[in-house]
């Protein structure tokens, strides 16, 4: 099992209106990262995040699901903890609990449906919690979906923060690829999210020039030196552009807009690359807690070299496993059979671990089931 440091972790919430395509995007991301070998469908009731009987019956998410993904990033492997949230307001508490532990968000928008109430609510929550975010425009495979029209609506609703990182390439009314505005290169899809380089269509040149100019202005605003270079006509290197855009995205000054098709897993690899490049790790933030000895509030940096502290953000009652909690480690390191002080019960508790067979085990790292589907096989006490 890979061990990831704080710098290699990305905690990302999937937000958006009900039916926008969040669960399908999560399924596509799991496919592209190799976590699953075949995509499930919401209509078939076999997705990894909508496993509850009611979710399968109603064909929409009711509770937040945690999907761990391993992805080979630009500077090495990273761990993406994906939080797939419900889109309907009846379950807004599930969204709040996911955002409380997320460090960034992907807001999914159906290109044909456009900006919906859930889109506005997702933006408000990101503003409230000061989360970096990006828009993923899905359903681009629909020939009636107009990316340009949606982009204009996003800019009108959310202002100049909106920055298109992609522009669609269509041939014979079909979505076949995209233009990478940052790298100024055309991409044609082959299989799923895989692509090959291609020529940038002539009809994209005008919009590409406008989008590129807006990005370069944002890069120039990072410092006076960059501003002088921009006005003098100097070209920024790709490394300088990526570094400046990352800073702007983290600060919330820029919200990238990317596109694809969740059902066909198109454009998903670019979203994974953006999560790696532009989203922050938890170490950039501070955690807020209460000193139980004095009752005073305190802030602390995420640090694995100090005493253990963690925040339980969700408790689940499973008919087969029993009651268990999901938590975000704030400081220190949680080990097997660690003694944890429960501030609510004013008592110490020991962490219980389960193996792939659902038995208590001191050496296990996950549960292989519909809820925790990672195929991590570790020697079990029951096999000795």
Secondary structure, DSSP 8 states (H G I E B T S, - for coil): -----GGGEEEEEEEESTTSSHHHHHHHHHHHTTS-SS---TTTT--SS--SHHHHHHTS--S-EEEEEEEEETTEEEEEEEEE---SGGGHHHHHHHHTT-SEEEEEEETTT-S-HHHHHHHHHHHHHT-EEEEEEE-TTSTT--HHHHHHHHHHHHGGGEEESEEEEEETTEEEEEEETTTTEEEEESSTT-EEEE---GGGHHHHHHHHHHHHHHHHTT-HHHHHHHHTT----HHHHHHHHHHHHHHTS-EEEEE-BTTTTBTHHHHHHHHHHHS--GGGSEEEEE-TTT--EEEEE-BTTS--EEEEEEEEEETTTEEEEEEEEEES---TT-EEEETTTTEEEE---B-TTSSB-SS-----SSSS--------GGG-
